């Protein structure tokens, strides 16, 4: 079935998918802390944030989720508009707008997404610490996407992004694309998807040095139980590289911290799990757990409580 699906895609789509599979430079890209525009990893909707921050298969009929995977665009989110506001740490504020519309003439779903991150007003200083005024750093991405059904259960989608970042005199921009394929079986209430995210390059660098984009190969499955109001999602992130933990070796050495991670830890940091509780037709509660987030935010020799959990 999968072979037939890929063979019958248009030539243009086949070229896009094949370039993802065979381009060797993609494999070397983007470990934590080593790429530009890390804000692209932030969830684009509250529902995605609740599901651990990473989910590409939850076909919940909510247009905000399509920002993470263009293949989630479907007719049941047509004419929806999602507006969200996030109050983040240290006065940082995030604003997002997502919408979708179905074209009967083209038999295609179209979507749009804008995510704007405002870090507030900060003091500008020279290398000696002398005040030189203030500046207002911002990041934003503008995304347009399209998706088309194939046969009854398949959807493939493409998103094009324009990325802009401005930190005072340091400004950068880039273009990138996401490609997603989704299999949705409504009878058995299961969805499976694969997404290749942030393929692209910088148009303008911050200070003359080219940086990589936060490339990410993700796959996920969402299953709703047939006789209970529960569903479960399992998502794998950053599949292009095995060890995705960020470690400051100098800091670890100075503080006598064991910097190596075990094989199970390296494996589990790829996985994000979520439970969906359906409380009627229009109400859903979601709890997620992201192991990579917990490992990245934990404080050594301290109780880390619910770090990595979301709801």
N, C-alpha and C positions, 0 to 999 in steps of 0.2 A: 504494500500500500504506500509506504514512504517513498519507494523508488518511483512509482507512478506519479506521485505528487510532485516530486522535484523535476521529473522529465517534462511535465506538461506546463510548468511555469513559463512565462514569457522569457525570451532570450535575455532581456535586460535584468530580470530578477535572478536568473541563473548566474549571470556574471557577478552580480553583487554577492550572492551566497558563496560562490566558488572563491572569490577574492578573499572572503573572510577565512575560509578553510585553508588556503594555500599560502597566504601572505606570512612569511616567517617573522617579519618584524613585529607582528602583533603579540607573539608569544613572549617577547622580552619586555613588554610594556608594563609599567605601573604597579609597583608595590606601594604599600601604604607610606605616605609621606614623601613620595618621590615623583609625584606628578603635579601638574598645574590644575587649577580649577577643582579643588576637592569638594566644593559645594555641590557639584553635580551628583555626588553620592547621597545627598540628603533626600528624604522621601518627599514626593510631590503632593501628597494628600494625607489627611488625618488617618484614613483607613489603612494606607500603606505603612504609616508610622506605627500604628497599633500592631501591625502584623510583623514586627521586628525590623521595620525599615526597608526590607528587601522582599518583594513578592512580585512575580511575573506571571502567575497562573490563576489568580483569584478573579474569576469572571463574575463579579458581584453586581453588575449592572450599575456601577458608579463611575462616572466619567473621569474622576480624579486619578483612578488607577491606570488610565491609558497613558499617562505621562511616563510611566516606567516601562511600558511595552506597547508599541503601536499595534501589535496583533490583537490586543484586547479591545480595540475599537469594534463595536458591533451596533446593530440597529437599535438595540434596547437602550443605548446611551445617546442616541441622536437627539439633538436639541437640548441636551443637558448642559448646565453651566455650573462649575464648581469654583467657589471663591474661598480661600482659606488664609488665615493669618497665624503665624507662629511667633511666640515670644521666646527667644532663645537666650543663652547665657550672656551675661555682661552687656545687656541692653541691645543685643543684636535682634533684629526683627526680619522675618521672612514673609513674603506675600506671594501667593500663587493664584493663577487664573487658568482654568482648563475648560474647554468646550469641544463639542463634536456635532457634526451634521452629516446626514446621509444624502448622497446624490442618487436619485432614482435613475437619471439619465445615464450616468457613468457606472451605476451599480457598485459604488465605492463609498466607503466611510472616510470622512476627512476630520482631522482633529487639530487643535491648537493648544499650546501651553506656554505660559510665561511664568518664570520664577525669579523673584527679585529679592536679594539679600542686602539689607542695610545695616551696617555695623555702627551707626551713630557717628557723632562728632568726636574725633580723637585729636590729641595734641601732636603737633609736628615738631620734632627736635633735630638738631644736628648730631653728628657722632659724639660730641662732648656732652650732650644732654641739654643744650641751650634751647629754649623755646623759640620756635619760628612760626608760630601761628597754629591754625587748626586745619584739618582736612576731613573729608567724609568718604571713607572707602565703601564701595559697593561691588557686588557681583550680580550678574543676571544672565539668563538664558531665554531665548525665544525659539520655540519649536513648532514646526508644522509637520503633520503626519498624515498618512493615508493607509488604508487597509482594504483588502479585498478577500472575499470568501472563495474557497475552492471546494467543489463538491458540497457536501453537507456539513462536514465536521471540521474542515480546515480553514484557517485564516492566516494570511501573511501580511505583514505590515512594514512600513518604512517611515522613519522620522528623520528630518533634517534640522539641525540645531545651529543657531548663531550664538556664540558665547562671548560675553564681554566682562572684563574685570578692570577696575580702576582703583588704585591705591595712591592717591595723591599724584605725584609726577610719574608713577609707574603704572602703565596701562597696557593691556593686552587683549587680543581678540582671537577667536578661533572658529572653525566650522567643524561639525562632526555629524555622524549619522548613527542611528540604531536600526537594526534589522531583527524582526521577530517572526516566529512561526508558532501558531497555536493549534492544538487539537482539542476540540471540545465535544464531549459526548453527553448530551443533555439527558438521555435516557438513564445512563448510569451515574450522572452527576459528577463527572470527572473532567478535569482540564489539565493538559500537559503543554508546557511551552519551553522554547529555547530562544534566548535573546542575546545578540551581540551588541554591546553598548559602547558609545563614545569612540567610534572609529573616525579619525580625522587628524587635523594638523592646525598649528597656530598660523594665523594671518599676520599677527604682530606680537612680538615678544616683549616681556617686561623691560629687559635691559640688554637686549642683543643676544641672549643665550636661549636657544630653542629648547622647550620642555615638552614632555610627553603629556598626552591626555589620559584621564583615568579609565583606560580601556577595561572592560569587564565582560566576561562570558558567563551568562547565568542560565540556569535551567530550573524548572519547578513543576510541582504537581499539586493540585488542589482536589480534594475528594469530599463530597458531602455524604453523610450516612443516610441510607434509605429510610430508616424507621426511627430516627432520632434527630433532634434539632441541633446537630453538631456537624462541623466540617473541619478538615485539617489541611494545612499547607506545609509542604517541605520544599525549601528553595536552596539551591546551591549557588554560591557566588564565587567570582574570581577563579573559575575553573582553568584558566590559562596557565596558572602557576600553582605549585603545591603549598609552599611555605609562604603565607601571606601576613604573618605577624610582623609588626614593626618593632624593632629593638634598637635602642640607643646604647651601643656597646660601650662607649666611654662612660656614660652614666651608670650602667650596670657594673662595670669594673670598679668605679670609684665607690660604689655603695654595696659592693659584695653581693650583687644580685645574680642569680643563676640565669643566664640569658638564653640558654638553649631550651627548646620546647620538645615534648615527647611526640611520638608519631600520632597517638590518638588526639592530642590537643591540636596539632596541625590539621588533622582531618576534620575535626569538629568545627574549627573556625570557619570552614566553608559553608556550614549549614545554618539555616535560619528556619525555625519551626513556629507555627501559629495554630491556634485553635479558634474556630469561629462558632459562636453560639447564636442561633437564629431565634429571636424572641418575637416572632410574628412576621408578617409580610414585609414590613418596612423598618424593622429594628434589629440591629446586629451588635453583639459584643465580641471583641477580638482581643486575644492575649498572645503576645509573641515573645520569642527569646532568640537573641542574636549573640552567639558565642564570641565572634570576633569583636563585637562592640564591648562585651564584658572584659575581654582580655586587654583591649586597647585603653579602657577607662579605669581599670582597677588600680588601686593604690596598694603598694607592697606593704605587707605586715599590718594591714588594716582590714576591718570588716567591710566588705563591699556590698552587703545586703542584696538589693534587687537590681544591681547594675547589670545591664544586658536585657532586662525584661521590659516589656512595653504593654500598654493596654489602652 
